[in-house]
Amino acid sequence: MSTSFSEPYNVARQFASLDHMSAGRAAWNVVTSANDYAARNFGHTALPPHALRYERAGEFVDVVCKLWNTWDDDAFVRDRATGRYFEPERMHVIHHQGKFFKVDGALNIARTPQGHPVIIQAGASDTGRELAARTAEVVFASDSNPESAKAGYDDLKGRMAKYRRDPDSLKILAGLPVVIGATLAEAEEKTQRLQEMLHPDVGRFRLGTDLEADLSDLPLDEPIPESRLPKSANLHKAFFDGIMKIIREENPTLRQLYLRYERGRKTIKGTPAQVADVMERWFAMGACDGFMMQFHTLPGGLEDFVAGVVPELQRRGPFREDYQGATLRDHLGLPRPANPN
């Protein structure tokens, strides 16, 4: 749910309802939105500047959390004998007036099974990491190699002390796109077949979006002229840096580039044991707390992973054999937040 095109009260109410209905399985992925197509859907010509979007997002999250903490866990007594539905002293009305929002009132729904839904973010910029260090409980990371992932992991966890947060209260999940085969050759063949299905118009569009450049008039079998390439991008920094690295080092044609380009991490191809090797290495060296699995096809990719990789990880020991709780927080190993009021 975007903080650029929503209101804190609506988000607080919707996700609290979802947490109640799912018995504690809800999470809010806090996004600021990343392109002007989204802005035009909401009556704006363009997105605000990156720094301003994140400043608004920080205040937005603060207000939502205050609303989620409107009620103590035991506020609703529902006493028929006295006619008292809740204890007034266990209700905490918020009086917020900030740069972006003014909210004076209380959320009209009880505190949720998880205390509040899990807060997820994915910003890779310095501003995004700072917001995550202060407010996030899960971060989706997209580094392409374990060494840079480890550096990013340490940087983000190292920022948390200034906000008096325990590093264990934030889980960093590495995005992991996988294609699994009975052999490495079979997995590579599957990946190549999928890439070849990409229509040229879609390939141009994806590259153009992440480069923030119009590539629609360029020949497919010639390199992208340097004059058409931006120096920096306002969106998806990790994706932008990945494209520019390929262009600088290899000077591919537009067609070669879109056939190779993968948003985020490079796809891991191999047998179940080979995929498990990669996951075990990342985890053992402290490059992540876990993984956000990405499958190129559904349900086939998921079924291959569950049937092959999960048993392999269980056999080796890093992966649990049963659930250890009922809520999403339990599964992630996150504590239930206390009401600070």
Buried (B, 14 or more C-beta within 10 A) or exposed (E): BBBBBBBBBEBBBBBBEBBBEBEBBBBBBBBBBBBBEBBEEEEBEEBBEBEBBBBBBBBBBBBBBBBBBBBBBEBBEEEEEEEEEBBEEBBBEBEBEBEBBEBEEBBEBBBBBBBBBBBBBBBBBEBBBBBBBBBBBBBBBBBBEBEEBBEBBEEBBEBBEEEEBEBEEBBBBBBBBBBBBEEEEBBBBBBEEEBEEBEEEEBBBBBBBBBBBEBEEBEBEEBBEEEEBEEEBBBBBBBBEBBBEBBEEEEBBBBBBBBEBBBBBEBBBBBBEBBBBBBBEBBEEBBBBBBBBBBBEEEEBEEBBEEBBBBBBEEEEBBEEEEEEEBBBBBBEBEBBEBEE
